[in-house]
Amino acid sequence: QVQLVESGGGLVQAGGSLRLSCAASGRTFSNYAMGWFRQAPGKEREFVATISWNGGITSYVDSVKGRFTVSRDNIKNTVYLQMNTLKPEDTAVYYCAASVWQSGSYNGNEYNYWGQGTQVTVSS
């Protein structure tokens, strides 16, 4: 089992920044690729970013490229999502997830463990 706890969400004005953190406990963190997903009210869950087990491979949904950066610290067992130039359409609950597919994936069905989510609200 891997337990994931997100933090860092909040209310921010458009153009602002937030950094989300996801702390992992349980099994060896570096065995897993990590992903960030989000779900806005009335919408389906959406892939945001993924990072491979060693941080060597990252991938992003087109709508956040150039604004969001995913990173990880395998000593601190934590994955981060730095979000800059936030837009109202980024408003959602953000979830981190862990996958045994060590290169990472955009497919939520390939993730084995999920956090409880953290709310991000961007005001216009």
N, C-alpha and C positions, 0 to 999 in steps of 0.2 A: 504494500500500500504506500501511496505517496499522498501526503496532505499538502494542499496548496492554499495559501492565504494572501489575497491581494490587498493592497493599500495604496493610498496616494490619490484617490479620486477626489472630486469636489466640484465646486462651481467656479468657472473662470470666464472672463470676457473673451469674445472673439479676438483672435490674434495673440492670445496668451499661451502659456505653456503649463504643462503638468508632467510629472514623472510618476508613472505607476511602478510599483514593486510587487513581486510575487515571491514569497518566501516558501521554500519547500522543506519538508521533513519526511522522514521515513526511509525509503530505499535510496540508494546512491543517486544523487541528483545528476551526476554527469553521465549516467546511463540513458538519459532521456533527452530527446529534443523537446523544445518548449514552443508553445504558440500563444498568441493573443487573439482573442475573438471578441466581438461586440454584438450586442442586440439592442436595438432601439425599440421603443413601444410600437407594437403592431407590425413589426418587421421580423424577418427570419434572422437567425444568428449569421453573422458575417465574419469571414476570416480577415484578420488585420495584418498579422506578421508572424513569422516563425524563425527560429534559430536552431541550428544543429547542436549536437551534444557538446561540441567543443567551441562553438561560436564561429566556426569557419564559414558557414553557409547561412545567409539570411535571405528572406523573401518577404515581399510586402504586397498588399493589395494596391492597385494603381492609385486609388483615391488618397492614399497617405504617403506615397513615395515622395521623398524629398522633405517631408515634414516630420515623420515618425522614425525613430531609431530603436531597434530592439538590441539588447545586449544581455550578457549573463556573467555571473561571477560564481564559478564552481567551487570556490573556497567558502563563500558566504551562502551557497545554495539559494541563490536569488537570481531571478530574471527581471529585467527592467524594460519599460517602454517609455522612452522619452518622446513626448508629444509637443511639437512646436507649431506655431501659426494655426492654432485650433480654430475650427469653424463650427457654426451651430449644427451642421450635419454630422459632426463627430459625437454629438450627444448620444449616449448609450450606456448600458451596463457593460463593463469590460471584464472579460474572464481570461485567466491564464489556464493553460492546460499542458499536460505532459504526455509525450508519446514515446513508445518504444522504438518507433521508426526514427533512428538517430539522426537522419539527415533533415528531418522536419517535414511538415506537410501542411497544405492549405485545407485539407479535408478533415473536418471536425470528427468524423467517424473513426479516424485513425489515432485519436487521442484517448488515452486510457484513464486519465485522472483530470479532474476539473476543480477549480476553486469556486468560491461562493459569489464572486463578482464584486466590483466596485463601481459606483455610479460616477460618471463624468457628465457634467452639464455645462454646455458652452452657450453663453448668452450673446445675443446680437447687439 
